[in-house]
Amino acid sequence: MQERSDIMLSFFTDPYPDELLYSTFARYHFYSGNVDFKDTLMELFGKNTVIPTFEIGNYLQFFCNELGETYTPESLIQQHTIFSFYAPFLPQGRQAEIRKAITWENGQGVYTKLGIIAGSICVKEAIYYCPMCASTEIEKLGEPYIHREHQLQGVLVCPQHGCDLKAYGITMNDCSRVEYIRLEEERLDLSITYRYKEQFNGVLWSVAKAAYYLLTHTFFEIGKMDVLARYKSLLYEKDLLTSGMRVRQEELHDLVVGHYGNPLLEFLESSIDRHDEYNWLRVVTRDVERAVHPLRHILFTLWLVGDMDKFFRGMSDRYN
C-alpha cells in the first residue's frame, strides 16, 4: 500500500448542487488526466487502497485538509451524500457514529448502521438520472452529473420535474472496485416519459418530493425518539391512542392501508401484514430497536399530515 500526505491538491472540481461526492470525484479523475484510478485515490485520500463508496463517502477529513479550508466534512456529508435521508430516523448516538466513520475512517459498517443492507427496499442496481436535469446541465454546464436524490431507494421520478428516472448503462458490476463512473452525454437517453408521475394518484411524486425535503434539511437535534414522540402527538389528535397511550393498531392499519391501497404498498415493497406483530407500521409507532426504512417513514408522515415540512416544524409538540 502506498500513502502520501505531503502534496495538497492543486485543483478540484467543485461539487454542483445536490451532486453526489462520488460524482465529483469521478469528474476530478476525468479532468486530472489520470489514467490509473489508484493515482486519483492517492491524490484525494492519501492512499491507493481506498474503495470508493457510491452514496456516502470516507476519509473526508483528509480530503478536506488537502483543500485547505474550502470544505468541511460536515458540509459535504449534509449536502453531497444521502446521509440526511436516513438521519432523523436514527438514534442520535448512531448518527454521530456514522458521521465519525465517514469523516475519519474507511466508512466500513456505515451502510449497516444506516440500515441500508438489512432493511433495504426498492433497491436500485444502477445509477439513475433525470433526462430533464441532464439536458439542462449539458446546456448550462457542458456536462451532466449524478444527483443524490435520484439514487434514493423508493424514488422513481425526479422530485423537481416529475418525469421518470432512467438507469445509466454502466453499473458498478461493469467496473473494478476502485473505478469511478462518470455520466457521459453520449450514453444518456434524454427522452422524457411520465409513467409514474400520476400513478397511484400522484403518490410516487409526493414521495420523491418528500425524500428531497429530507435530503435538503438539516436535523442536528432530531433523532428517532423525537420522531416517535411527534407520531404519538399526531395519533393522539386523531384519537388513535388508548387512555393508556397505546396505539390503536387495528384501526391505524385499516386507515393507512385504506388510504394508500394494497397495490401501492406492494409496489413500494411496503405491504403491511395485519397479523405480523413486527410489521413496519407497528414498529414505526413503538420504541423498539428495529430500524424502519425512510420510505416507510415518508408514507406514514404523508398519511399523518400530508406534508414533511409541517411534520418537522411541529417537532416541538408533545402529548401528555
Beta strands, then each sheet from edge to edge (+ up, - down):
strand 1: 128-129
strand 2: 166-167
sheet 1: 1+ 2-
end
